[in-house]
Amino acid sequence: MINVGVIGVGYLGKYHVKIYKELNNIKLVGIYDKDKNKAEKIAKEFNVISFPSLDELLSEVSAVSIVIPATYHFEIAKKCIEKGLDVFIEKPITANLYEAEELIRLAERKNVILQVGHSERFNAGVIALMKEVKNPRFIEVHRLCSFKGRGIDVDVILDLMIHDIDILINIVDSEIENIDAIGVPVITNKIDIANVRIRFKNGCIANLTASRVSLNPMRKIRIFQKYSYLSLDYALQKLTKVNIVRNQIIKEEINVVANEPLKNELEHFRDCLIKRKKPKISGEDGKKALAIAIKILDEIEKNLIE
């Protein structure tokens, strides 16, 4: 039985608590949140201990989920790793590359597991999509949601678009040649809506739009490749493939058994803890996605209209 704790029990942290309570071979020892009222409420709802301090929680567990604003990821993850704890950290891994590299080095030195929470990669639709992708030529992604007041310590690129960046670099087997990006603050003082055009050295083009100020939610990726077109609705986990055969358009609904991506992701973390194996999304993977996100932000800053 692995003793686990959850640090941060806001909107997403609550789901970590719920899932850990359901997993075999996991004992959710307790939670910690600096908001004591919130922590007590979640503790009562899920019948777990709310620890009065972070140190007290860390002394009772061997692994943690860190589900707090990205600004504090480095500080808290570093503390956990230094104590020899295995760490699941929600995306983005950190707020900058220096911090990400430091965490990766420290995790290697301490021989602990570091998994980054890019849950979309555990989406059953994405898993099915990746089996169908063959040398994509054009990719279009929309990740739009209404303003919820969460994740606003970072720009929409690190808050939302980073999911699609992670998927993109796993389906396009090429280095990036050029990034052209625009974005603007709307509600916060950070970038709230952004559009990015990425050209890869193999000629593939990807057009990504992310917004946290849209009225109508949308989470879709469309991939165009020779003789076929793929369309995935991330939320519905519905994958459609259109084949061109002898000038005939043949539409096919790919069978996808919908899953709960976060649950699959935490099950994977548990399995890595038990088998002491490298996670599917390691610290290095988290850093790669972060590096591209930061390049996009730099491009937006150059083009920002005051």
Secondary structure as UniProt FT lines:
FT   STRAND          2..7
FT   HELIX           11..22
FT   TURN            24..25
FT   STRAND          26..32
FT   HELIX           36..46
FT   STRAND          49..50
FT   HELIX           54..58
FT   TURN            59..60
FT   STRAND          63..66
FT   HELIX           70..72
FT   HELIX           73..82
FT   TURN            83..84
FT   STRAND          86..90
FT   HELIX           97..110
FT   STRAND          114..117
FT   HELIX           119..122
FT   HELIX           124..132
FT   STRAND          138..144
FT   TURN            152..153
FT   HELIX           157..161
FT   HELIX           162..171
FT   STRAND          176..184
FT   STRAND          193..200
FT   TURN            201..202
FT   STRAND          205..211
FT   STRAND          218..225
FT   TURN            226..227
FT   STRAND          228..233
FT   TURN            234..237
FT   STRAND          238..245
FT   TURN            246..247
FT   STRAND          248..254
FT   HELIX           261..275
FT   HELIX           283..303
//
